[in-house]
Amino acid sequence: MPEPKPKPKPEPEPKPPRLSLRESAFLALVTAWILAVILTDRAAPPTPPLVSYAAALPPR
């Protein structure tokens, strides 16, 4: 009588690759930069220049 074959164990799901410290620091920096640009742009909308570009050029 043949011996029953043991059932193969199901392989565990591979864990998703984790970000390295350098990659997470880069993502944090980019996110902070984007948020800073958006928030400061909304808080202080750009103002027109005090002197127009044409008036600042030396006369010909």
Residue frames relative to the residue before (quaternion, step in Angstrom):
aa qw qx qy qz dx dy dz
M 1.0000 0.0000 0.0000 0.0000 0.00 0.00 0.00
P 0.3911 -0.7390 0.4870 0.2524 3.63 -0.68 1.03
E 0.5028 -0.6425 0.4858 0.3136 3.54 -1.13 0.71
P 0.4923 -0.6487 0.4735 0.3355 3.60 -0.99 0.72
K 0.4342 -0.6918 0.5102 0.2693 3.53 -0.96 0.89
P 0.4402 -0.6723 0.5071 0.3116 3.60 -0.91 0.77
K 0.5047 -0.6486 0.4741 0.3159 3.55 -1.02 0.82
P 0.4509 -0.6726 0.4951 0.3149 3.60 -0.89 0.79
K 0.4784 -0.6623 0.4943 0.2970 3.55 -1.01 0.85
P 0.4523 -0.6585 0.5048 0.3270 3.60 -0.92 0.75
E 0.4533 -0.6903 0.4873 0.2838 3.54 -0.88 0.93
P 0.4877 -0.6603 0.4703 0.3239 3.60 -0.94 0.80
E 0.5886 -0.5732 0.4318 0.3723 3.53 -1.16 0.64
P 0.4355 -0.6812 0.5028 0.3058 3.61 -0.86 0.81
K 0.4574 -0.6811 0.4948 0.2863 3.56 -0.93 0.89
P 0.5213 -0.6138 0.4673 0.3649 3.60 -1.03 0.64
P 0.5494 -0.6259 0.4200 0.3606 3.61 -0.97 0.72
R 0.3568 -0.7330 0.5399 0.2095 3.56 -0.93 0.91
L 0.5121 -0.6305 0.4817 0.3289 3.53 -1.15 0.60
S 0.4665 -0.6509 0.5121 0.3106 3.54 -1.08 0.68
L 0.6816 -0.4770 0.3523 0.4287 3.56 -1.28 0.24
R 0.6488 0.5226 -0.3197 0.4514 3.57 0.98 -0.83
E 0.6686 0.4983 -0.3075 0.4584 3.60 0.94 -0.86
S 0.6774 0.4722 -0.3155 0.4675 3.60 0.91 -0.81
A 0.6187 0.5229 -0.3539 0.4675 3.61 1.06 -0.62
F 0.6391 0.5222 -0.3231 0.4631 3.58 1.01 -0.80
L 0.6615 0.4983 -0.3107 0.4665 3.58 0.93 -0.88
A 0.6384 0.5195 -0.3286 0.4632 3.59 1.00 -0.79
L 0.6533 0.5159 -0.3132 0.4572 3.58 0.97 -0.85
V 0.6651 0.4952 -0.3052 0.4683 3.59 0.91 -0.90
T 0.6510 0.5129 -0.3181 0.4603 3.58 0.95 -0.86
A 0.6597 0.4972 -0.3107 0.4702 3.59 0.93 -0.88
W 0.6339 0.5335 -0.3281 0.4538 3.59 1.00 -0.82
I 0.6749 0.4887 -0.2995 0.4648 3.58 0.86 -0.96
L 0.6600 0.4969 -0.3155 0.4667 3.59 0.91 -0.87
A 0.6466 0.5174 -0.3303 0.4528 3.60 0.93 -0.82
V 0.6540 0.5048 -0.3213 0.4628 3.59 0.93 -0.84
I 0.6782 0.4876 -0.3023 0.4592 3.59 0.87 -0.92
L 0.7120 0.4658 -0.2813 0.4439 3.59 0.77 -0.99
T 0.6860 0.4598 -0.3126 0.4693 3.61 0.87 -0.80
D 0.6170 0.5383 -0.3579 0.4488 3.59 1.06 -0.62
R 0.6860 0.4609 -0.2944 0.4798 3.59 0.99 -0.75
A 0.6607 0.5151 -0.3228 0.4404 3.58 0.99 -0.80
A 0.7956 0.1128 -0.0439 0.5936 3.60 0.94 -0.84
P 0.2086 -0.7980 0.5493 0.1340 3.59 -0.03 1.19
P 0.5912 -0.5906 0.3931 0.3837 3.61 -1.02 0.63
T 0.2837 -0.7561 0.5692 0.1542 3.55 -0.96 0.91
P 0.5472 -0.5976 0.4461 0.3799 3.59 -1.08 0.52
P 0.5707 -0.5944 0.4177 0.3828 3.62 -1.05 0.56
L 0.5565 -0.6146 0.4409 0.3438 3.55 -1.12 0.67
V 0.7654 0.1657 -0.0911 0.6151 3.58 1.07 -0.77
S 0.4445 -0.6943 0.4850 0.2917 3.57 -0.81 0.91
Y 0.6431 -0.5454 0.3747 0.3854 3.55 -1.20 0.52
A 0.6562 0.5219 -0.3201 0.4410 3.58 0.95 -0.86
A 0.6704 0.4919 -0.3083 0.4622 3.60 0.99 -0.77
A 0.6532 0.5242 -0.3216 0.4417 3.60 1.13 -0.51
L 0.5585 0.6023 -0.4015 0.4052 3.61 1.22 -0.31
P 0.5134 -0.6275 0.4654 0.3551 3.61 -1.04 0.63
P 0.5430 -0.6249 0.4336 0.3559 3.60 -1.00 0.68
R 0.4183 -0.7053 0.5142 0.2514 3.56 -1.13 0.67
